[in-house]
């Protein structure tokens, strides 16, 4: 062997003896005898996905390889004329690299493998020798290798600590035994500068130490010599689909490396046992064009060509809605013409009797826009081992409250998300967007509940539709898989006009659904008629919605109004359709639904389609605060000093273990086709269940 060292991989013979094969087997090499060495060169590279490196006869070639990532040498391309066999071995005695020869009728290639990290540049040496007849050495080539370790690492097991080279770092799995790194959409405002109105995601710098807490950690970890050759360099870059939605900084948050414009960053090689820290923020929640996954890559380039890539994946923490069962944090109202008394009474009850703060948008700011429920949807986002971020979703309404969220609510750990849709209708407003508590339906546990919203989806119905932008956003969050109901039969078109969810501590599910029922309303009035109260007045001295006339009618007058009755029969058809949907998709039983008396009257919609609105304040349109429920006073028939409608609902709700407060909202909200829920909004505390543990 010309004193060159010990064979690690044996000789391939043209027609040699098997005794020669047995002699090399004693050295425990890793190569099989494959046949004859091809004369000349092959037509294409046989290395497949393995990195191919060139070597030249009678010279020394140098390469850097990443430990565990093999190199491939196409020996058939350099074999000299007359070659009968080729030998390959580790010049250091077989302790640094493993070389395997592979032979086919067309190619002979060498696979080079090593996990032995270099301490000096090019300290691993492989020799290739080509022999002719009778073992005559024709030519040789040397390959000197520097073996380094490179790893891009993140918190894969969600314990708050970055994991070292996890095999799951570029994949995602839900569940308690799941894996995958998570990152905030950094859409709050941690800056203390009052002049700054932008979210942290809108600028390209990290504001302060609080802002850093909203970013997720990335480590580049290396081992090898203190330096790598100048023609090699490390890069960070995002996948093309991820680039618009993320920003990467150095570990201090001072230096910006990657963003939607700067797509590649060259970084220093950390050296022997080296670690460099980086930080990533997401710039968007998942939506219909973005699946919520961000892929970041560490690359090793040689002369500008990528020769190695390591990849990690983050999932953007979704926007999660909060159900009525979660503890309230702040109740929001908005001042408008004529609702001051209502707000005063509500604030007195909520602050002084329940102990929850109330924040009211001043009239000069909200410009008489009282519909704060339609404008905002409060939720939150959460990543492991960090404080959850409160998030407010802003609807596409263009009205007095349209700038309230970013001007008055956005702040530290309070994010703001909006979407714009030029064709938005009332169905895109957030009285039409609610979420259940945990439900088990169709074989799936929805631990954080299911979103529900109304649409124009009734068979044969043509009307308004919720925008694709909103529907796509809701579905992209995945966790609270949305359910679509039919609400376009209503003038405003919101689900909070016919149902709501209230706590029911004594029940199996822990909640009940209050569900509007004209059928129940007519049953109650028929009972009054048969017991001699046909002349009893309802809605005394109250105007109809939109001041279309006097609302006051007697029990008999309502029962004798065939047109009104037929309208409500049709409404019950739509309500029964919705009830069937929620029974199935929320996993409910009939006794999980509590019917609440309601009456609807026809109103011409803004699109010249005849729809309906509540004839009297809708008692499913309520504010739920722990075990307290604030409802609109119905001003129903009074018998022996008791409002029959109010008393019916009061008893039904109190039987659940709840307390009630009925407030007069007739001329402050109802005449404008809304009630208590429409005029209030509630920010609630996050759910204790961690969304990444969901069984999906």
C-alpha positions as CSV (number, residue, x, y, z in Angstrom):
1,X,0.0,0.0,0.0
2,X,3.0,2.2,-0.4
3,X,3.1,3.0,3.3
4,X,0.0,5.2,2.9
5,X,-1.9,3.7,5.8
6,X,-4.5,1.2,6.6
7,X,-7.4,0.3,4.2
8,X,-10.7,1.4,5.6
9,X,-12.5,0.3,2.5
10,X,-11.2,-2.5,0.4
11,X,-10.1,-2.9,-3.3
12,X,-12.6,-3.6,-6.0
13,X,-11.1,-6.2,-8.4
14,X,-11.7,-6.8,-12.1
15,X,-11.5,-10.5,-11.7
16,X,-9.4,-10.9,-8.6
17,X,-9.3,-13.7,-6.2
18,X,-11.7,-14.0,-3.3
19,X,-8.7,-14.5,-1.0
20,X,-7.9,-10.8,-1.7
21,X,-11.5,-9.9,-0.5
22,X,-11.1,-12.0,2.6
23,X,-7.8,-10.3,3.4
24,X,-9.4,-6.9,3.5
25,X,-12.5,-8.1,5.4
26,X,-10.1,-8.7,8.4
27,X,-9.9,-4.9,8.7
28,X,-13.7,-4.7,9.3
29,X,-14.2,-2.4,6.3
30,X,-17.7,-1.5,5.1
31,X,-17.5,-2.4,1.4
32,X,-18.8,-5.3,-0.6
33,X,-17.1,-6.7,-3.8
34,X,-19.2,-5.4,-6.7
35,X,-17.4,-6.4,-9.9
36,X,-15.3,-4.6,-12.4
37,X,-14.2,-1.0,-12.5
38,X,-15.7,0.7,-15.5
39,X,-13.4,2.0,-18.2
40,X,-13.8,5.7,-18.8
41,X,-16.5,7.9,-17.3
42,X,-20.2,7.6,-16.7
43,X,-22.8,9.8,-18.3
44,X,-24.4,11.4,-15.2
45,X,-23.8,11.7,-11.5
46,X,-24.9,8.6,-9.5
47,X,-24.7,10.4,-6.1
48,X,-28.4,11.2,-6.0
49,X,-29.2,13.5,-3.1
50,X,-25.8,13.1,-1.5
51,X,-23.5,16.0,-1.9
52,X,-21.0,15.3,-4.7
53,X,-17.5,16.7,-4.3
54,X,-14.7,16.7,-7.0
55,X,-11.3,15.2,-6.7
56,X,-8.4,15.4,-9.2
57,X,-5.7,12.9,-10.0
58,X,-2.3,13.6,-8.6
59,X,-3.5,16.5,-6.4
60,X,-5.0,17.3,-3.1
61,X,-8.6,18.5,-2.9
62,X,-10.1,20.2,0.2
63,X,-13.7,20.1,1.5
64,X,-15.7,21.1,4.6
65,X,-18.4,18.6,5.5
66,X,-21.0,18.6,8.2
67,X,-20.9,15.7,10.6
68,X,-23.3,13.0,9.7
69,X,-23.9,14.4,6.2
70,X,-22.1,12.2,3.7
71,X,-20.0,13.2,0.8
72,X,-19.9,11.4,-2.5
73,X,-17.0,11.1,-5.0
74,X,-17.6,9.9,-8.6
75,X,-14.4,7.9,-9.2
76,X,-15.5,6.7,-12.6
77,X,-15.1,10.2,-13.9
78,X,-11.5,10.5,-13.0
79,X,-10.3,6.8,-13.4
80,X,-7.2,6.9,-15.7
81,X,-7.1,4.6,-18.8
82,X,-6.0,1.1,-18.0
83,X,-7.5,1.1,-14.5
84,X,-8.4,-2.3,-13.2
85,X,-9.1,-1.6,-9.6
86,X,-9.4,1.3,-7.1
87,X,-8.5,1.4,-3.5
88,X,-9.8,4.0,-0.9
89,X,-8.7,4.4,2.7
90,X,-8.4,6.7,5.6
91,X,-4.8,8.0,5.7
92,X,-5.1,8.4,9.5
93,X,-5.6,4.7,10.2
94,X,-9.4,4.3,9.9
95,X,-10.4,6.2,13.0
96,X,-11.7,9.4,11.5
97,X,-13.8,8.6,8.4
98,X,-15.6,5.7,6.9
99,X,-15.3,5.3,3.1
100,X,-17.6,2.9,1.3
101,X,-17.1,2.0,-2.4
102,X,-20.1,1.3,-4.5
103,X,-19.8,-0.3,-7.9
104,X,-22.3,-0.8,-10.8
105,X,-21.8,-1.7,-14.4
106,X,-21.7,2.1,-15.1
107,X,-20.3,3.8,-12.1
108,X,-17.9,3.5,-9.2
109,X,-18.5,6.0,-6.4
110,X,-17.1,6.5,-2.9
111,X,-19.4,7.4,0.0
112,X,-17.6,9.3,2.8
113,X,-19.0,9.4,6.3
114,X,-17.7,11.0,9.5
115,X,-19.0,12.2,12.8
116,X,-15.5,12.8,14.1
117,X,-15.4,16.6,14.6
118,X,-12.2,18.3,13.3
119,X,-10.1,20.3,15.7
120,X,-7.8,21.5,12.9
121,X,-8.6,22.5,9.4
122,X,-8.5,19.6,6.9
123,X,-7.3,17.0,9.4
124,X,-9.3,14.1,7.9
125,X,-7.5,12.6,4.9
126,X,-8.8,10.1,2.4
127,X,-6.6,8.5,-0.4
128,X,-7.9,7.1,-3.7
129,X,-5.4,4.9,-5.6
130,X,-6.0,3.5,-9.1
131,X,-4.1,0.4,-10.2
132,X,-3.6,-1.3,-13.5
133,X,-2.4,-4.8,-14.4
134,X,-0.5,-6.7,-11.7
135,X,-1.3,-4.0,-9.2
136,X,0.7,-1.3,-10.8
137,X,-0.1,2.1,-9.4
138,X,-1.4,4.4,-12.2
139,X,-2.5,7.4,-10.3
140,X,-3.9,8.7,-7.0
141,X,-5.9,11.5,-5.5
142,X,-6.2,12.9,-2.0
143,X,-9.2,14.5,-0.3
144,X,-8.6,16.4,2.9
145,X,-11.7,17.1,4.9
146,X,-12.7,19.5,7.8
147,X,-15.6,18.0,9.7
148,X,-17.8,20.5,11.5
149,X,-21.1,20.3,13.4
150,X,-23.9,22.7,12.5
151,X,-27.4,22.7,14.1
152,X,-30.2,25.2,14.0
153,X,-32.2,24.6,17.2
154,X,-35.5,25.7,18.8
155,X,-37.8,24.7,21.7
156,X,-39.4,21.7,20.2
157,X,-40.8,20.0,23.3
158,X,-42.4,23.3,24.5
159,X,-40.7,23.3,27.9
160,X,-39.2,26.8,27.5
161,X,-35.7,25.5,26.7
162,X,-34.1,25.2,23.3
163,X,-33.6,21.5,22.4
164,X,-30.3,20.3,20.9
165,X,-30.7,19.0,17.3
166,X,-34.2,17.5,17.9
167,X,-35.3,15.2,15.1
168,X,-38.7,16.9,15.3
169,X,-37.5,20.5,14.9
170,X,-39.1,20.9,11.4
171,X,-42.4,19.1,12.1
172,X,-45.5,19.7,14.1
173,X,-47.8,17.5,16.2
174,X,-50.7,18.5,18.4
175,X,-51.4,16.8,21.8
176,X,-49.8,16.3,25.2
177,X,-47.1,14.1,23.5
178,X,-46.8,16.5,20.6
179,X,-43.9,18.6,19.4
180,X,-43.1,21.8,17.5
181,X,-41.9,25.3,18.2
182,X,-44.3,28.1,18.7
183,X,-44.0,31.9,18.1
184,X,-46.2,34.9,18.9
185,X,-47.6,37.1,16.2
186,X,-46.0,40.2,17.8
187,X,-48.9,42.5,17.3
188,X,-49.0,44.3,20.6
189,X,-47.2,47.6,21.4
190,X,-44.6,47.3,24.1
191,X,-43.1,50.7,23.4
192,X,-43.7,53.3,26.2
193,X,-43.5,56.1,23.7
194,X,-47.0,57.6,23.7
195,X,-46.4,59.0,20.2
196,X,-45.9,55.6,18.8
197,X,-49.2,54.2,17.4
198,X,-47.7,51.3,15.6
199,X,-47.7,47.6,16.7
200,X,-44.4,45.9,17.3
201,X,-45.0,43.9,14.2
202,X,-45.2,47.1,12.1
203,X,-41.6,48.3,12.9
204,X,-38.3,46.6,12.2
205,X,-36.8,46.9,15.7
206,X,-37.3,45.5,19.2
207,X,-38.7,48.2,21.5
208,X,-37.4,47.0,24.9
209,X,-37.0,44.0,27.2
210,X,-40.7,43.4,27.3
211,X,-40.8,43.2,23.5
212,X,-38.1,40.6,23.6
213,X,-40.4,38.4,25.6
214,X,-42.8,38.3,22.7
215,X,-40.1,36.7,20.5
216,X,-39.0,33.1,20.3
217,X,-35.4,31.9,20.7
218,X,-33.3,30.3,18.0
219,X,-29.8,28.9,18.5
220,X,-27.1,28.2,15.9
221,X,-24.8,25.7,17.5
222,X,-21.5,24.6,16.0
223,X,-18.4,22.6,16.8
224,X,-15.1,22.2,14.9
225,X,-12.0,24.4,14.3
226,X,-12.1,28.0,15.5
227,X,-12.5,29.1,11.9
228,X,-13.7,27.7,8.5
229,X,-12.1,28.6,5.2
230,X,-13.0,31.9,3.6
231,X,-14.8,30.4,0.7
232,X,-17.4,28.9,3.1
233,X,-20.0,31.0,5.0
234,X,-23.1,30.5,7.0
235,X,-26.5,32.0,6.0
236,X,-30.0,32.3,7.6
237,X,-32.9,32.4,5.2
238,X,-36.7,31.8,5.3
239,X,-38.7,29.6,3.0
240,X,-40.4,31.7,0.3
241,X,-43.9,31.1,1.8
242,X,-42.6,32.3,5.2
243,X,-40.7,35.4,4.2
244,X,-43.7,37.8,4.3
245,X,-44.7,36.8,7.7
246,X,-41.6,36.9,10.0
247,X,-38.7,38.9,11.1
248,X,-35.4,37.7,12.7
249,X,-33.1,39.6,15.0
250,X,-29.8,38.8,16.7
251,X,-30.0,37.7,20.3
252,X,-30.0,41.2,21.7
253,X,-32.8,42.3,19.5
254,X,-30.6,45.2,18.2
255,X,-29.6,43.9,14.8
256,X,-32.2,43.1,12.2
257,X,-31.3,40.1,10.1
258,X,-34.3,38.9,8.2
259,X,-37.6,40.5,7.2
260,X,-40.0,40.5,4.2
261,X,-37.4,42.6,2.2
262,X,-34.1,41.3,3.5
263,X,-34.5,37.6,2.7
264,X,-31.0,36.3,3.4
265,X,-28.5,37.1,6.2
266,X,-24.9,36.0,6.4
267,X,-23.8,35.2,9.9
268,X,-20.6,34.5,11.7
269,X,-19.4,30.9,12.3
270,X,-19.5,30.5,16.1
271,X,-16.5,28.2,16.2
272,X,-15.6,25.3,18.5
273,X,-18.4,24.6,20.9
274,X,-19.9,27.9,19.6
275,X,-23.5,29.2,20.1
276,X,-25.1,32.2,18.6
277,X,-28.6,33.3,19.7
278,X,-31.3,34.8,17.4
279,X,-34.9,35.9,17.9
280,X,-37.9,35.5,15.7
281,X,-41.3,37.2,15.6
282,X,-44.3,36.5,13.5
283,X,-45.9,39.4,11.7
284,X,-49.3,37.9,11.1
285,X,-51.8,35.4,12.4
286,X,-52.7,32.5,10.1
287,X,-55.2,33.5,7.4
288,X,-56.6,32.1,4.2
289,X,-53.3,32.7,2.4
290,X,-51.0,31.8,5.2
291,X,-51.2,28.4,7.0
292,X,-49.4,29.7,10.1
293,X,-46.1,27.8,9.7
294,X,-42.8,29.5,9.4
295,X,-39.7,27.7,8.2
296,X,-36.2,29.1,8.9
297,X,-33.1,27.6,7.4
298,X,-29.4,27.6,8.3
299,X,-27.3,27.2,5.3
300,X,-23.6,26.5,4.6
301,X,-22.4,27.9,1.3
302,X,-19.2,27.3,-0.6
303,X,-18.4,30.0,-3.2
304,X,-22.0,31.1,-3.1
305,X,-23.5,27.6,-3.6
306,X,-25.6,26.0,-0.9
307,X,-24.0,22.7,0.3
308,X,-25.8,22.1,3.5
309,X,-29.2,23.2,5.0
310,X,-30.8,22.6,8.4
311,X,-34.4,23.7,8.9
312,X,-36.6,24.5,11.9
313,X,-40.3,25.2,11.9
314,X,-42.5,27.5,14.0
315,X,-46.2,27.5,14.3
316,X,-47.7,31.0,14.9
317,X,-49.8,30.9,18.0
318,X,-53.5,31.2,16.8
319,X,-56.0,33.8,17.7
320,X,-58.3,32.2,20.3
321,X,-61.7,33.4,21.3
322,X,-63.1,33.3,24.8
323,X,-66.4,31.9,25.8
324,X,-69.0,33.3,28.3
325,X,-67.8,30.7,30.9
326,X,-64.4,32.3,31.3
327,X,-63.8,35.0,34.0
328,X,-64.4,38.6,32.8
329,X,-61.5,41.1,33.0
330,X,-63.0,44.3,31.7
331,X,-66.4,45.3,30.4
332,X,-66.4,47.8,27.5
333,X,-69.2,50.2,26.6
334,X,-69.5,53.1,24.2
335,X,-71.3,56.4,24.8
336,X,-73.9,57.4,22.3
337,X,-76.9,59.7,22.2
338,X,-79.4,58.6,24.8
339,X,-77.6,55.7,26.4
340,X,-76.0,57.5,29.4
341,X,-78.5,56.1,31.9
342,X,-78.1,52.6,30.7
343,X,-74.3,52.9,31.0
344,X,-74.6,54.4,34.5
345,X,-76.8,51.6,35.7
346,X,-74.7,48.9,34.1
347,X,-71.5,50.4,35.5
348,X,-72.9,50.7,39.0
349,X,-73.9,47.0,38.9
350,X,-70.7,45.7,37.3
351,X,-68.2,47.7,39.3
352,X,-69.9,48.0,42.7
353,X,-71.7,44.7,43.0
354,X,-69.5,42.3,40.9
355,X,-66.1,44.1,41.2
356,X,-65.3,44.1,37.5
357,X,-63.9,47.3,35.9
358,X,-65.8,49.1,33.1
359,X,-64.2,51.1,30.4
360,X,-66.4,53.3,28.3
361,X,-65.4,55.0,25.1
362,X,-66.2,58.7,25.4
363,X,-68.8,60.1,23.0
364,X,-66.3,62.5,21.4
365,X,-64.0,59.6,20.5
366,X,-66.6,57.0,19.4
367,X,-68.8,59.6,17.7
368,X,-72.1,58.2,18.9
369,X,-71.2,54.7,17.8
370,X,-72.8,52.6,20.5
371,X,-72.3,49.1,18.9
372,X,-69.0,48.1,20.5
373,X,-69.8,44.4,20.3
374,X,-70.0,44.7,16.5
375,X,-66.7,46.5,16.3
376,X,-64.4,44.3,18.5
377,X,-63.8,40.6,19.2
378,X,-61.6,40.0,22.2
379,X,-59.4,36.9,22.4
380,X,-55.8,36.0,23.2
381,X,-52.7,34.2,22.0
382,X,-50.4,32.0,24.0
383,X,-47.0,30.4,23.7
384,X,-45.4,28.0,26.2
385,X,-44.0,29.6,29.4
386,X,-44.9,33.1,28.5
387,X,-47.6,35.5,29.6
388,X,-50.6,35.1,27.2
389,X,-51.2,38.1,25.0
390,X,-54.6,39.6,25.0
391,X,-55.7,40.3,21.4
392,X,-58.5,42.3,19.9
393,X,-59.8,41.6,16.5
394,X,-61.2,44.6,14.7
395,X,-64.1,44.3,12.3
396,X,-64.3,46.1,8.9
397,X,-67.0,48.4,10.2
398,X,-66.4,52.0,9.1
399,X,-68.0,54.0,11.9
400,X,-67.1,56.0,15.0
401,X,-65.4,53.0,16.8
402,X,-63.3,52.0,13.8
403,X,-60.1,53.4,15.3
404,X,-60.8,52.8,18.9
405,X,-58.9,49.5,19.3
406,X,-55.6,50.7,17.9
407,X,-55.9,54.1,19.6
408,X,-57.2,53.1,23.1
409,X,-56.8,49.4,23.6
410,X,-53.5,48.4,21.8
411,X,-50.6,48.4,24.3
412,X,-48.2,46.1,26.2
413,X,-49.4,42.5,25.9
414,X,-52.5,43.7,24.2
415,X,-52.4,43.0,20.5
416,X,-54.6,44.3,17.6
417,X,-55.6,42.5,14.5
418,X,-57.7,43.9,11.7
419,X,-58.7,42.7,8.2
420,X,-60.2,44.7,5.4
421,X,-62.8,43.6,3.0
422,X,-64.4,46.0,0.6
423,X,-67.6,44.0,0.3
424,X,-68.2,43.5,4.0
425,X,-71.8,43.4,5.2
426,X,-73.4,43.3,8.7
427,X,-72.6,39.6,8.7
428,X,-68.9,40.5,9.0
429,X,-69.5,42.3,12.3
430,X,-68.8,40.6,15.6
431,X,-72.2,40.3,17.1
432,X,-72.2,37.6,14.6
433,X,-69.1,35.9,16.0
434,X,-69.2,33.8,19.2
435,X,-67.6,30.7,20.6
436,X,-68.8,27.8,22.8
437,X,-67.1,26.4,25.9
438,X,-65.5,23.0,25.5
439,X,-67.7,20.6,23.6
440,X,-67.5,17.0,22.4
441,X,-69.1,16.6,19.0
442,X,-68.9,14.0,16.2
443,X,-66.1,12.1,17.9
444,X,-63.9,15.1,18.6
445,X,-63.2,17.0,21.8
446,X,-63.0,20.8,21.2
447,X,-61.3,21.7,24.5
448,X,-61.4,25.4,23.7
449,X,-64.9,25.3,22.1
450,X,-66.1,25.9,18.6
451,X,-66.6,29.3,17.0
452,X,-70.0,29.9,15.5
453,X,-71.2,32.6,13.1
454,X,-74.2,33.2,10.9
455,X,-74.4,33.3,7.2
456,X,-76.8,33.2,4.3
457,X,-76.5,29.4,3.9
458,X,-80.1,28.3,4.1
459,X,-81.2,26.0,1.3
460,X,-82.6,28.1,-1.6
461,X,-81.7,31.3,0.1
462,X,-79.9,34.1,-1.7
463,X,-78.6,37.0,0.3
464,X,-75.7,38.3,2.3
465,X,-72.6,36.2,2.9
466,X,-69.8,36.5,5.4
467,X,-66.6,37.5,3.6
468,X,-64.1,34.9,2.6
469,X,-61.5,37.0,4.4
470,X,-63.2,36.5,7.8
471,X,-64.2,32.8,7.2
472,X,-60.6,32.1,6.0
473,X,-59.1,33.7,9.1
474,X,-61.4,31.8,11.4
475,X,-60.7,28.4,9.8
476,X,-56.9,29.1,9.6
477,X,-56.7,29.2,13.5
478,X,-57.7,25.5,13.4
479,X,-58.3,25.0,17.1
480,X,-61.9,26.3,17.5
481,X,-63.2,24.7,14.3
482,X,-66.0,27.1,13.1
483,X,-69.6,26.1,12.7
484,X,-71.8,28.0,10.3
485,X,-75.4,28.9,11.2
486,X,-78.1,30.7,9.3
487,X,-78.6,34.3,10.3
488,X,-79.3,36.3,7.2
489,X,-83.1,36.1,7.8
490,X,-82.5,38.8,10.5
491,X,-82.2,42.5,9.7
492,X,-78.8,42.8,11.3
493,X,-78.0,39.2,10.7
494,X,-76.2,38.2,13.9
495,X,-76.2,35.0,15.9
496,X,-76.5,36.9,19.2
497,X,-80.1,37.8,18.1
498,X,-81.3,34.2,18.5
499,X,-78.9,32.4,20.9
500,X,-76.3,32.8,23.6
501,X,-74.5,30.5,26.1
502,X,-74.7,30.9,29.8
503,X,-73.0,28.9,32.7
504,X,-74.9,26.1,34.2
505,X,-72.8,24.8,37.1
506,X,-75.2,22.0,38.0
507,X,-75.3,20.6,34.5
508,X,-73.2,17.9,32.9
509,X,-71.7,20.2,30.2
510,X,-71.4,23.2,32.6
511,X,-73.5,25.4,30.3
512,X,-76.8,25.8,28.6
513,X,-77.9,27.6,25.4
514,X,-80.5,30.3,25.7
515,X,-82.4,30.0,22.4
516,X,-85.0,32.4,21.0
517,X,-88.5,30.9,20.5
518,X,-91.5,32.6,19.0
519,X,-93.3,29.3,19.6
520,X,-92.8,29.7,23.3
521,X,-93.9,33.3,23.2
522,X,-97.2,32.4,21.5
523,X,-97.7,29.5,24.0
524,X,-97.4,32.0,26.9
525,X,-99.8,34.4,25.3
526,X,-102.3,31.7,24.6
527,X,-102.2,30.6,28.3
528,X,-102.8,34.3,29.3
529,X,-105.8,34.4,26.9
530,X,-107.4,31.3,28.2
531,X,-107.0,32.5,31.8
532,X,-108.7,35.8,31.1
533,X,-105.9,38.2,30.4
534,X,-106.5,38.8,26.7
535,X,-106.8,42.6,27.3
536,X,-103.5,42.8,29.1
537,X,-101.1,45.2,27.3
538,X,-97.5,44.5,26.2
539,X,-94.8,47.0,25.5
540,X,-96.9,49.8,26.9
541,X,-95.8,53.3,25.8
542,X,-92.8,51.9,23.8
543,X,-91.9,52.7,20.2
544,X,-91.3,50.0,17.6
545,X,-87.7,49.6,16.3
546,X,-86.6,52.5,14.1
547,X,-89.6,54.5,15.5
548,X,-91.9,52.9,13.0
549,X,-94.9,53.5,15.3
550,X,-96.2,52.4,18.7
551,X,-95.2,48.9,19.8
552,X,-98.0,48.6,22.4
553,X,-100.5,45.7,21.7
554,X,-102.7,43.6,23.9
555,X,-102.4,39.8,24.2
556,X,-105.5,39.4,22.0
557,X,-104.3,41.8,19.3
558,X,-101.1,39.9,18.9
559,X,-102.8,36.5,18.8
560,X,-105.3,37.9,16.2
561,X,-102.6,39.3,14.0
562,X,-102.3,36.6,11.3
563,X,-99.5,38.3,9.4
564,X,-97.4,38.6,12.5
565,X,-98.0,35.0,13.3
566,X,-97.1,33.7,9.9
567,X,-93.9,35.8,10.0
568,X,-92.9,34.1,13.3
569,X,-93.9,30.6,12.0
570,X,-91.3,31.2,9.3
571,X,-88.8,32.4,11.9
572,X,-89.3,29.2,13.8
573,X,-88.5,27.3,10.7
574,X,-85.1,29.0,10.5
575,X,-84.6,28.7,14.2
576,X,-85.3,24.9,14.1
577,X,-82.8,24.6,11.3
578,X,-80.2,26.3,13.5
579,X,-81.1,24.2,16.5
580,X,-80.5,21.0,14.5
581,X,-77.1,22.3,13.5
582,X,-76.0,23.1,17.1
583,X,-77.4,19.8,18.5
584,X,-75.1,18.0,16.0
585,X,-72.0,20.2,15.8
586,X,-71.9,21.2,19.5
587,X,-72.8,17.7,20.7
588,X,-75.8,18.9,22.6
589,X,-79.0,17.2,23.9
590,X,-82.5,18.8,23.7
591,X,-82.4,19.6,27.4
592,X,-79.1,21.6,26.9
593,X,-81.2,24.2,25.2
594,X,-83.5,26.6,27.1
595,X,-86.1,28.3,25.0
596,X,-86.6,32.0,25.6
597,X,-89.8,33.8,24.4
598,X,-89.2,36.0,21.4
599,X,-91.2,37.8,18.8
600,X,-90.0,39.1,15.4
601,X,-91.4,41.6,13.0
602,X,-90.6,42.3,9.3
603,X,-88.2,45.1,8.4
604,X,-86.9,46.0,5.0
605,X,-83.2,45.4,4.8
606,X,-80.6,47.8,3.5
607,X,-80.4,45.6,0.4
608,X,-84.1,45.8,-0.2
609,X,-84.7,42.3,1.1
610,X,-87.5,41.8,3.6
611,X,-86.1,40.5,6.9
612,X,-87.0,40.6,10.6
613,X,-86.0,42.2,13.8
614,X,-87.0,41.7,17.4
615,X,-90.4,43.2,18.2
616,X,-89.3,43.6,21.8
617,X,-85.9,43.5,23.5
618,X,-84.4,40.1,22.8
619,X,-83.7,38.3,26.1
620,X,-81.0,36.1,24.5
621,X,-78.9,39.2,23.8
622,X,-77.3,39.3,27.2
623,X,-74.1,40.1,29.1
624,X,-72.7,37.2,31.1
625,X,-70.3,37.9,34.0
626,X,-69.4,34.8,36.0
627,X,-72.8,33.8,37.6
628,X,-74.5,37.1,36.8
629,X,-76.5,37.7,33.7
630,X,-77.6,41.1,32.5
631,X,-80.7,41.0,30.3
632,X,-82.8,43.6,28.6
633,X,-86.2,44.3,30.2
634,X,-88.9,42.9,27.8
635,X,-91.8,45.1,29.0
636,X,-94.2,42.2,28.6
637,X,-97.7,41.6,30.0
638,X,-97.9,42.4,33.7
639,X,-100.1,40.1,35.7
640,X,-100.5,40.7,39.4
641,X,-97.6,43.1,39.3
642,X,-95.2,40.7,37.6
643,X,-93.9,40.9,34.1
644,X,-94.8,37.4,32.7
645,X,-92.0,37.3,30.1
646,X,-89.3,38.6,32.4
647,X,-90.4,36.3,35.2
648,X,-90.3,33.3,32.9
649,X,-86.7,33.9,31.9
650,X,-85.6,35.0,35.3
651,X,-86.8,31.7,36.8
652,X,-85.2,29.6,34.0
653,X,-81.9,31.4,34.5
654,X,-81.9,31.3,38.2
655,X,-82.7,27.6,38.1
656,X,-79.2,27.2,36.6
657,X,-77.7,28.8,39.7
658,X,-77.3,32.2,38.2
659,X,-78.4,35.7,39.2
660,X,-80.2,38.1,36.9
661,X,-80.3,41.9,36.3
662,X,-82.9,43.3,33.9
663,X,-82.0,46.7,32.5
664,X,-84.2,49.0,30.3
665,X,-82.4,49.3,27.0
666,X,-85.5,49.9,24.9
667,X,-84.8,53.5,23.7
668,X,-81.0,53.4,24.2
669,X,-80.4,50.2,22.1
670,X,-83.5,48.3,21.1
671,X,-85.1,50.9,18.9
672,X,-81.9,50.8,16.8
673,X,-82.2,47.0,16.6
674,X,-79.7,45.9,19.3
675,X,-79.8,45.1,23.0
676,X,-77.5,44.5,26.0
677,X,-75.0,42.3,24.3
678,X,-74.8,44.5,21.2
679,X,-73.9,47.5,23.4
680,X,-71.3,45.9,25.5
681,X,-68.1,43.9,25.1
682,X,-66.1,41.8,27.5
683,X,-62.4,41.0,27.6
684,X,-62.0,37.7,29.5
685,X,-59.1,35.8,31.0
686,X,-57.5,33.1,28.9
687,X,-58.6,29.5,29.1
688,X,-56.3,27.4,31.3
689,X,-56.1,24.6,28.7
690,X,-53.1,25.0,26.4
691,X,-54.1,24.9,22.8
692,X,-51.1,23.0,21.6
693,X,-52.3,20.0,23.7
694,X,-55.5,19.8,21.8
695,X,-56.2,16.4,20.2
696,X,-56.5,17.2,16.5
